[in-house]
Amino acid sequence: MVGIEAASESDGDDAEASLPASTQAYAPKWRRTPARSVLLPMTWKEANEWKMQTHNPLREQQNAEIHDLTRTRKHSDQATPELAQNVASHYNQRQDVGTEARKNSPIIGLKRFNNWVKSALIRLYAPLESDDQKGIRILDLGCGKGGDLRKWDQHHVSEMVMLDIAEVSIQHARSRYNESSFRWDAHFFVGDGFRTPLDQLVPAQLLEPMFDVVTMQFCLHYGWDTEENARKMLTNVAKWLRPGGTFIGTIPDEETLFGRLEETGDAAALEFGNDEYKVEFDIRYAQGDMPFGNKYHFWLKDAVDNVPEYVVDWRMLESIANELGLRLVYKARFDQILVDGYQNKRLRLLLRRMGVLDQNVTADGSVAPNVTPSLWEACTLYVGFAFQKDRI
């Protein structure tokens, strides 16, 4: 059940990376060029200006529908198990088109960038070895079609447990594993790890010893419909993660979601986006007023078809995580992760090898992704994070 897992598939190997020196805001003490001339991510305003450079003034403006903020619902389905099945159905219907077709995707730039971000989080925050030096054990909640298998193969892996609500996705993930020559074991299960205790979905013998890493890529927001489900989901993470283990993931950024609604300039607006992606809310709440169940529908060209998702209230996420013994060690929006990752030699080489950077731009000393302005808006809708479980 991976939010835009279809937009972040990768078959390439990843280079190794060393641990970051700090999680402080970007403030390098050395430069090869003057300050503010390098490594500055494109802002939302700059992206809009870039987009408008090619805007056709003769294009007919689409009339905006005015909605009653307190009464109008564009989608009527509620936060129920049926809604989870709707998400599963969406991903079950998506076919595995193969490597060549993925390379020809109209959003290939976004896919490559998202894959690099996941590789960066893995390389920077997942341990290379387990405490017993027998190889790390990984739990992938919402594994989708197994697009991250090769990323993990760069680590000393002993075993992976992979879970997803979509049966077809699990079938594809298992096939990917079987068609490769990994030297570690992987186990695949169909189930809703967001609303069901993990020990009811996975055999007990696979839950011990505890996992060194739990990863949730582009999927956690599906479990944010109620506080009860959010707690179940995070309990599944914390309960089976060893002390000192790492929890990493990627989710839509709450501040960016609300900020882009405000950027529309319409107090009644329920949606924003462009010809590459769209976010459409059911009801417009002020930030913080609806910490759970604040639903919107997300569309991304060639990847996601108006799937229901939920705004993840970051303060609640971190609060519940802290209650469960998980402490935040890193959080950044994807454009900042590009900046941070560029400082790491191996991740910088991986950026170039994966074709993530716009070489015409980087030649002058700045850093920019090899995506259109419209797709960059979609890329920068997300944040990556890493938590570490308290040591006993």
N, C-alpha and C positions, 0 to 999 in steps of 0.2 A: 504494500500500500504506500507507494512512494509518490509524493506530491507531484514533482516533475521529474520523476525517475526516467521517464521516456525522454526527457530533455537533458539527461546527464549520463547517458550510457557511454562506456569507453572500453575499448579492447586493447589499448596500449599499456605498456609497462610504465611504471613511475620511477623517477630517480629518488635516491634517498635524500633526506634532509636532516639537518641538525636542529637541536632545540633552540628556541628563540632566547635571546638574552633577557628580554623583558616583555611585559605586556603593557607597558606604558604607551601613551599616545605617541605617534610618529614624531620624533624630534632628533634627527641624526646629528652626531657631533662632528661629522666629517662630510665634506661635499666636494665634488669635482666641478660643479657648476654653481652659480649663485643661488641663494635661497629662493624658494618658490618657483624655481625653473624646472624642477624634476619631481617625479613621483607624486604629483597631485592628482587625485581622482577627479573625474568629471562630475560636476555638481548637477543637481536636478535642473537648475536654471540654465546651465550651459547646454545640457542635453536638449532642452526645449528650443534654445536658440539654434543649435545645430540642426534640429529637425525642421525649423521654420525656414532655414536657408533654401530648402528645396520645396517649400510649401507652394502649392498652386493657388493663387488668389481667386481663380475662376471656379475652383471646386465648390460645389454647393455645400453650404454648412448644414450639418445635420441638426435638426431641431431637438433641443433638449426637453425631455418630458419633466414636468414639475410634479414632485411627489409630496404627499402628506407625510411628514416625518413620523407622526405618531400613529398612523393608521395603515399606511400603504405597505404591503409586502409583495415583492416581486416574485418570491418563491414561497410556497406554503409548507414545504416539508419541515418537520421539527427535528430536534435532536433526539433521535431514537435509534435502536439497533437497525431499523430499516434503512436509515440514512447511511450507516456504515456499509450495509449491503449495496447501496447505490454506488458508493465509491468502489467497492470490490467489483461490481458489475462493469464499471467504466474501464478498469484496468484489465479485467478478464477479456473485454472485447478488443483491446488493443493487441495487434499482432506483432510478433518479433520479426521485423522486416529484414534483419540481417545487417552485417557490417557495411556492405557497399551502399545499401539504401540509406543507412544512417549518415554516411559521409556526404550524401547528396541532399540531406535535409535542408530546407530553407532557413532553419535556425541552427545550423551547424556551429556557428560562432558561439552562440549561447551554450550549446551542449559542451563544447570544448572548455569554455570558461568555467562552467559549473563543475565539470570533471576535475579541472585543475584545483578549484577551491576545495573539493573533497579530498583530493590528494594532499593539499597543503595541510588541512586539519589533521589528517592521518599522520603525516610525516612529522608535524610539529608537536602533536599532543598525544599520540598513541605510543605506549612503551614499545621499545624494540625487543625487550626480553621480559619474561615473567619473573616473579620473585624466585621461583625454583629453577629458572633457566631451562625449562623444558619446552619453551615456546608459548606464545600468548594464546589465550582462549578469547574468542570474540563472539558477542551476541549482536546480531543485526536485526533490529526490530523494524519491520517495514522494508524488507530487503528488495522488494520489487523483482526485477528479472535478473538480479545478480550482477548488475553492472559494475559493482565495486570489487568483485573477486580478485581481479588482477592487481588492484591497488594494494590490497592486503597481502598479496603474495610477496611484496617487497620486505615485509616484516618476517620475523621468525615465528610463524604461525604453527600452532599444533592442532587447532580445532576451531571450527566455526559452527555456530547454531544460527540458522536463518529462518525467519518467520515473516509471513505476510498474509493478509486477509484474502488476497486474490489467488485462487488456485492456479489459474493459467500463468500468472507471474512466477509462482513457485515451480511450475513445470519447466518454464524457460530457464530459471536460475539453476535448477538441477541439471538441465541439459548442458548449460554453459560449463558447469563444474565437470561433468562427465567427459566433455569433449576436450578438456584441457589436461595438463599433466601436473597438476598441483600435488605436492608431496605431503599434504595435510588433509585431514578428514573434514567433511562438511555434512551437516544434517539439515534437512529441509522440512518445514511444517507449515500447514495452512491453519490460520487462526487469528483472532483479533487480540493481539497483545496489548491493546489500549484499554480494553474493557473487561478482560478476563485475566485472573491470576496466572502467571507464567507456568506455575507447576501443574496447572490443569491442561496445558497445551503441549508441554515438553516433558519427556520422561525424566524422572528424578535423577537417573544416573548421568544425564547430560547437563545437569545444573550444578554438579560438583566435579572438581573444585570450582569456586566462583570465577566469574569472567574477569579478565584483565581490562577489557574494553567493551562498552556498549555503544553502538552507533545507531542513530536515527536520522537518516538523510531525507530531507524534503517530505516529511510525513507526520511529525509530531503534532502539527496543527489540526490533523483530523481527529485527534483525541481530546480536543479542548472544548467539547460541547457542554460538559457539565463539570463541576468541581469534583464530583465523585469519580468520574472517569479519568480526569486529569491526575488525580491522586493514585488511582489504580495503575495508570501508565507509568508514572514516575516511581511508584513502589516497585514495579517490575524491573525498573532500571536499578534502583538502589539496593534492593534486597539481594540481587544475584551478582552485584559488582563487588569485587574484593576491595578491602581497605587499601587506599592508594591508587585504585583503578581509575580509569578515565571514561567519562561520558561525553561524546561529541555528537554534534548534529547541526542541521541547517533548517531554518524556518523563515517564513515571511516576517519582516520587521514591522512591529506594531507602530512605531513612530512614523515610518515611511508610509504605511497604509493610510493613517489619519492625515499625514502631511500632504499627500497627493490629493486627497479629497478636498482639502482646504485650498490647494493650488488651483482647483477648478474655478474658484471665485464665486461659486453658487452654494449658498447655505443649505439648499435643499437637494444638492446633488447626491446621488447614491452610487455613482460609478466614475471610473477614470480609466485611462489606458490609451491605446493607439491601434494601428492596424496589425500589430504583432501580438498584443496581449490586452486583456481587459479584466478589471475587478469590479464586481457589481454587488453591493450590499443589499440585504433585505431591509434593514432599518438603520438609519444613521444615528449612532450614539456618540456622545462625547467620549474622548479617550479616558478610560478608567471607569466609566459608568457601567459597563457590561463586561466584567472580567472573564466570564465563561459564556459560551453559546452565542457570541457575536458573529453571526454567519455571513459569509459572502460567497459568491460564485466566481470561479477563476477560469479564464479561457486563455490558452497559449497556442498559437499557431503550430500545427503539426505535432502537438503533444498532449494538451489537456482540453477537454470539451465541457466547459461550464460545470466543473466539479465543485460541490459544496465544501468549503473549508471554514475554519474558525480563526479569528484573531487571537493570537497567543498574548495574553497580558503578561509582559515580561516581569513585572514586580511580583505577580502571583507565582509565576514559574520559579523564579529565584527563591521566593519565600518557602514554597513547598519543598524545593530541592534542598534548601538549608535544613528544614525540619528532618529530612531523610539523611542528612549527613553529607550532602553534596555541596561543594564550594566552587564558586565560579573562578576560573583562572584566565578565561579569555572570552571576549565577545566583540565582534566587529561586523559592520556591514560589508558586503562583498567587495565594494570598491576599496574599502580600507584594507581588506585582506589582500587584495592585489598589491597595494602599497607595501604592506608588511612582508608579504611573501617575496617581493622583488629584492628585499634586503638579504634574502637567503640564497647563497650561490646555487645550490642544487635546485631549489624551486625556481630560480630565475632561468636556469638552463631548461627546466621542464616547461616553463612558459613558452620558450622559443621552440622547443621540440614539438609541443602539442599545437603550435600555430595559434596560440592565444593572443599574442601581441600584434599590434598593427606596426609592421616594420617601417612603413613610411613615416610614422609618427615617432617611433623610438629612435630613429636616426638622429633626431635633433636633441636627444637627451631626456625627453619626457616619456611617460608611460601611458599607453592607451590600449584597450582591448580591440581585437580584430572583429568587431561587431558593428552593426548599424546603430545609429542613435536610438531608434525605436527598441531594438533588442537590448541595448544597454539600460534602458528604463526598466525592462523586465529583470535583468540581472541584478540591478541594485535595489530590488524589492526585498532582498533576503539578507539575513545575518547568519554567521556561523558562530558556534560557541563550543566551549570545553569546560566541563566541571571535573573536579577530582573528589573522590570519596575520602572522608576522614580516615586517617590511620588510627587503629586501636591503640 
